[in-house]
Amino acid sequence: MPTISVVLATRNEEGNIKDCLASVKSLADEIVVVDESSIDKTVQLARDFGAKVKIIPHEPIFHKTKQKALSLATSDWILQLDADERVSPALASEIKKVVSISYKELEGYQKNLLKRELFLRHQKTLEKRDGPSGKADGTYAAFFIPRLNFFLGKFLRCGGVYPDGVIRLVKRGHALFPARSVHEQIVVDGKVGWLQNDLIHLSDPTLERYLERNSSYIDLLAKDLKREKVAKNPIVFLNYFLIKPVWWFLLTQIRHKGILDGWRGIVFSFFSALRFPRAFFRYLKNG
């Protein structure tokens, strides 16, 4: 049976870390936590759970810390998690299955995924943004996992939020984080498949938590605009302050049926659309 490491990058996650690690208790042969000098009980809680903990300074791009955690794992396969995520028993069982069956069996498993068409459409959208997900042939080296995102008391299933595929299960030595952007996927040297059981993401139980995370993302988007030397003329201003946010809100609410998630779906789309003018304003202010 191949071994599995669970790795996390953390910063002040005492409210999440214990439940996250408890959800992988039956799955992990090894737990690795790279912590960005937390000032709460994150490190102690992780150590109490038997995790190997490395403490480092805070990194503005959190994916650099995730890459450090990935590089410290020693098992055959690595499951990378965030502290606010939970692995269900069904997902844990599926992970154990896919890392142990043959290539031929994996091919059959991929063809019979219950949400195969939805997953492949989502992957195509991601690849337009991030580039190809792994290679078209060869052995399987990584898997997307669909995520259910918790927002203000409800899991969002519309508005383009689901399946929110993330490459999290990877073969050791076959994947890395470029650490350039907050939304980037892991780069995989090998073929990428999908798992069908959802990863529970308790991302935004309160509006305060959402706005805090959202502000951090906007800072990184503003830095991307600066790095790309985006023009600051009136046409670009109009694009970021009117066209992009209106287009995004209508896209997520109408085409992707975000309105079916009720008022939470509307609020999510609204603040998601606001990232364009907010990021451009910070770029103007600090660029």
Secondary structure per residue as TSV (DSSP state, phi and psi in degrees):
chain	resnum	aa	ss	phi	psi
A	1	M	-	360.0	122.5
A	2	P	-	-60.3	147.5
A	3	T	-	-88.2	156.3
A	4	I	E	-131.2	127.2
A	5	S	E	-100.6	139.6
A	6	V	E	-108.4	126.0
A	7	V	E	-122.8	143.2
A	8	L	E	-137.2	145.6
A	9	A	E	-107.3	130.8
A	10	T	E	-134.1	157.3
A	11	R	S	-157.5	110.2
A	12	N	S	53.0	61.1
A	13	E	-	-118.8	33.4
A	14	E	T	-61.4	-25.7
A	15	G	T	-78.3	-13.2
A	16	N	T	-118.8	-32.4
A	17	I	H	-59.8	-39.4
A	18	K	H	-64.5	-48.5
A	19	D	H	-66.8	-35.2
A	20	C	H	-62.3	-50.2
A	21	L	H	-67.2	-33.7
A	22	A	H	-62.5	-32.2
A	23	S	T	-72.5	-15.1
A	24	V	T	-113.8	13.0
A	25	K	T	-55.9	-41.8
A	26	S	T	-83.3	-5.6
A	27	L	T	-105.0	-38.9
A	28	A	-	-85.8	129.7
A	29	D	S	-85.3	-18.8
A	30	E	E	-154.9	141.0
A	31	I	E	-122.7	126.8
A	32	V	E	-120.5	127.2
A	33	V	E	-122.5	123.1
A	34	V	E	-107.0	115.6
A	35	D	E	-110.7	134.9
A	36	E	-	-88.1	61.6
A	37	S	-	53.6	51.1
A	38	S	-	-58.8	146.1
A	39	I	S	-104.1	5.1
A	40	D	S	-108.0	-153.6
A	41	K	S	-95.3	15.4
A	42	T	H	-54.2	-50.8
A	43	V	H	-62.7	-46.0
A	44	Q	H	-64.0	-41.3
A	45	L	H	-63.8	-39.6
A	46	A	H	-65.4	-43.5
A	47	R	H	-65.7	-37.7
A	48	D	H	-60.8	-27.0
A	49	F	T	-87.5	0.0
A	50	G	T	90.8	10.2
A	51	A	-	-74.8	148.6
A	52	K	E	-83.1	122.1
A	53	V	E	-117.2	131.9
A	54	K	E	-121.5	128.9
A	55	I	E	-103.5	130.4
A	56	I	-	-134.2	166.2
A	57	P	-	-67.2	160.3
A	58	H	-	-65.2	137.2
A	59	E	-	-109.2	129.0
A	60	P	S	-58.0	-37.1
A	61	I	S	-100.6	106.4
A	62	F	H	-63.2	-23.5
A	63	H	H	-66.6	-20.7
A	64	K	H	-65.5	-38.9
A	65	T	H	-69.4	-38.6
A	66	K	H	-61.7	-38.6
A	67	Q	H	-65.9	-37.5
A	68	K	H	-63.1	-40.4
A	69	A	H	-64.4	-42.3
A	70	L	H	-60.3	-40.9
A	71	S	H	-72.6	-18.3
A	72	L	H	-88.4	-11.9
A	73	A	-	-70.2	146.4
A	74	T	-	-120.2	-2.3
A	75	S	S	-82.7	174.2
A	76	D	S	-66.9	-39.7
A	77	W	E	-124.7	153.3
A	78	I	E	-128.7	128.8
A	79	L	E	-106.7	114.1
A	80	Q	E	-95.3	125.9
A	81	L	E	-126.2	158.9
A	82	D	-	-99.5	154.5
A	83	A	T	-63.6	-24.6
A	84	D	T	-91.5	18.0
A	85	E	E	-110.2	152.4
A	86	R	E	-132.0	136.7
A	87	V	E	-98.6	118.6
A	88	S	-	-73.7	159.6
A	89	P	H	-56.5	-36.6
A	90	A	H	-65.2	-41.8
A	91	L	H	-67.5	-41.3
A	92	A	H	-59.1	-43.2
A	93	S	H	-64.4	-39.7
A	94	E	H	-65.6	-40.7
A	95	I	H	-60.7	-46.9
A	96	K	H	-58.4	-36.8
A	97	K	H	-68.4	-50.8
A	98	V	H	-69.0	-26.6
A	99	V	T	-81.1	-8.4
A	100	S	T	-114.1	-12.8
A	101	I	S	-90.6	166.0
A	102	S	-	-75.2	166.6
A	103	Y	H	-59.1	-43.6
A	104	K	H	-61.8	-41.7
A	105	E	H	-66.5	-37.0
A	106	L	H	-65.3	-39.5
A	107	E	H	-60.3	-43.9
A	108	G	H	-65.5	-38.3
A	109	Y	H	-63.1	-41.3
A	110	Q	H	-65.8	-38.2
A	111	K	H	-69.4	-20.8
A	112	N	T	-109.7	15.3
A	113	L	-	-59.8	136.4
A	114	L	T	-62.6	-34.3
A	115	K	T	-113.3	33.9
A	116	R	H	-53.6	-48.4
A	117	E	H	-64.4	-42.2
A	118	L	H	-61.8	-45.4
A	119	F	H	-61.9	-43.4
A	120	L	H	-69.0	-36.0
A	121	R	H	-63.9	-42.3
A	122	H	H	-64.3	-42.2
A	123	Q	H	-62.2	-38.9
A	124	K	H	-61.7	-40.7
A	125	T	H	-63.8	-43.6
A	126	L	H	-62.5	-39.0
A	127	E	H	-70.9	-25.7
A	128	K	H	-65.7	-33.8
A	129	R	H	-84.3	-43.1
A	130	D	H	-108.1	-10.3
A	131	G	-	95.3	176.7
A	132	P	-	-58.3	143.8
A	133	S	-	-94.3	91.2
A	134	G	S	75.8	-155.9
A	135	K	E	-109.8	159.7
A	136	A	E	-78.3	-20.2
A	137	D	E	-136.9	-173.7
A	138	G	E	92.8	-170.9
A	139	T	E	-81.9	158.8
A	140	Y	E	-72.4	127.1
A	141	A	E	-119.9	-5.9
A	142	A	E	-165.2	162.7
A	143	F	E	-140.4	135.8
A	144	F	E	-71.3	146.2
A	145	I	E	-124.3	127.1
A	146	P	-	-69.9	144.3
A	147	R	E	-118.5	140.3
A	148	L	E	-100.1	117.5
A	149	N	E	-97.7	127.8
A	150	F	E	-92.6	121.4
A	151	F	E	-134.5	111.5
A	152	L	T	53.0	44.7
A	153	G	T	95.2	5.9
A	154	K	E	-149.5	146.3
A	155	F	E	-82.2	126.6
A	156	L	E	-83.7	130.4
A	157	R	-	-121.3	-3.8
A	158	C	S	-126.2	-165.0
A	159	G	T	67.2	17.5
A	160	G	T	78.9	4.8
A	161	V	-	-76.9	-41.8
A	162	Y	S	-98.7	138.9
A	163	P	S	-90.8	-0.6
A	164	D	-	46.5	52.6
A	165	G	-	-63.6	133.0
A	166	V	E	-131.9	134.1
A	167	I	E	-78.1	109.6
A	168	R	E	-125.4	-27.2
A	169	L	E	-101.9	115.8
A	170	V	E	-135.0	151.4
A	171	K	E	-79.6	133.6
A	172	R	T	-58.7	133.8
A	173	G	T	86.7	-0.7
A	174	H	S	-117.0	11.4
A	175	A	E	-153.0	151.8
A	176	L	E	-156.8	158.0
A	177	F	-	-92.8	123.5
A	178	P	-	-62.4	-25.9
A	179	A	-	59.7	47.2
A	180	R	S	-111.6	-31.5
A	181	S	-	-141.3	154.5
A	182	V	T	-68.5	-25.6
A	183	H	T	-103.2	6.7
A	184	E	-	-69.1	154.3
A	185	Q	-	-94.5	160.6
A	186	I	-	-63.9	139.8
A	187	V	E	-87.0	129.6
A	188	V	E	-117.6	132.9
A	189	D	S	-98.6	85.2
A	190	G	S	149.6	-174.3
A	191	K	E	-84.2	145.1
A	192	V	E	-117.2	129.8
A	193	G	E	-116.2	-165.7
A	194	W	E	-128.7	147.6
A	195	L	-	-99.6	157.6
A	196	Q	-	-107.2	-15.4
A	197	N	S	-87.2	140.8
A	198	D	-	-77.2	145.0
A	199	L	E	-90.6	124.2
A	200	I	E	-80.0	123.8
A	201	H	E	-117.6	103.4
A	202	L	E	-87.9	60.6
A	203	S	E	-72.6	-45.7
A	204	D	E	-136.8	71.5
A	205	P	S	-68.3	-22.7
A	206	T	S	-131.2	158.3
A	207	L	H	-65.8	-35.4
A	208	E	H	-59.0	-45.6
A	209	R	H	-62.9	-42.5
A	210	Y	H	-62.9	-47.2
A	211	L	H	-64.6	-34.2
A	212	E	H	-64.3	-48.3
A	213	R	H	-66.7	-41.0
A	214	N	H	-61.4	-39.9
A	215	S	H	-63.5	-38.3
A	216	S	H	-65.0	-41.6
A	217	Y	H	-63.2	-39.9
A	218	I	H	-65.0	-37.3
A	219	D	H	-58.7	-43.1
A	220	L	H	-69.1	-36.6
A	221	L	H	-64.5	-39.0
A	222	A	H	-62.9	-38.7
A	223	K	H	-66.4	-35.7
A	224	D	H	-62.8	-41.5
A	225	L	H	-61.8	-40.0
A	226	K	H	-67.3	-43.2
A	227	R	H	-64.5	-36.9
A	228	E	T	-82.5	-4.2
A	229	K	T	55.0	48.6
A	230	V	-	-63.2	137.5
A	231	A	-	-62.3	155.7
A	232	K	-	-118.3	31.3
A	233	N	S	-86.0	171.1
A	234	P	H	-59.7	-33.6
A	235	I	H	-66.8	-44.5
A	236	V	H	-66.8	-38.5
A	237	F	H	-58.5	-46.6
A	238	L	H	-62.3	-38.7
A	239	N	I	-61.9	-45.8
A	240	Y	I	-80.2	-27.5
A	241	F	I	-95.9	-14.8
A	242	L	I	-133.4	-58.3
A	243	I	I	-65.4	-51.9
A	244	K	H	-61.5	-49.5
A	245	P	H	-65.3	-39.6
A	246	V	H	-65.7	-44.6
A	247	W	H	-59.3	-45.5
A	248	W	H	-65.8	-42.6
A	249	F	H	-62.1	-46.1
A	250	L	H	-67.3	-38.3
A	251	L	I	-60.3	-48.5
A	252	T	I	-74.6	-31.6
A	253	Q	I	-83.3	-36.0
A	254	I	I	-100.6	-61.6
A	255	R	I	-63.9	-43.3
A	256	H	T	-97.3	9.0
A	257	K	-	58.5	36.7
A	258	G	G	-60.3	-25.2
A	259	I	G	-62.7	-21.7
A	260	L	G	-69.3	-15.6
A	261	D	G	-85.9	8.4
A	262	G	H	73.6	-156.4
A	263	W	H	-63.0	-28.1
A	264	R	H	-65.6	-39.4
A	265	G	H	-64.5	-37.6
A	266	I	H	-67.2	-45.4
A	267	V	H	-61.7	-43.4
A	268	F	H	-62.0	-45.8
A	269	S	H	-63.0	-39.6
A	270	F	H	-61.4	-51.8
A	271	F	H	-70.6	-31.8
A	272	S	H	-64.0	-40.2
A	273	A	H	-67.3	-32.6
A	274	L	T	-68.7	-12.7
A	275	R	H	-63.0	-28.2
A	276	F	H	-66.6	-57.0
A	277	P	H	-66.6	-35.4
A	278	R	H	-65.3	-42.4
A	279	A	H	-66.7	-40.9
A	280	F	H	-68.4	-36.7
A	281	F	H	-62.9	-42.7
A	282	R	H	-67.2	-34.1
A	283	Y	H	-63.8	-44.3
A	284	L	H	-63.5	-41.0
A	285	K	H	-71.0	-39.1
A	286	N	H	-112.1	-4.8
A	287	G	-	-81.4	360.0
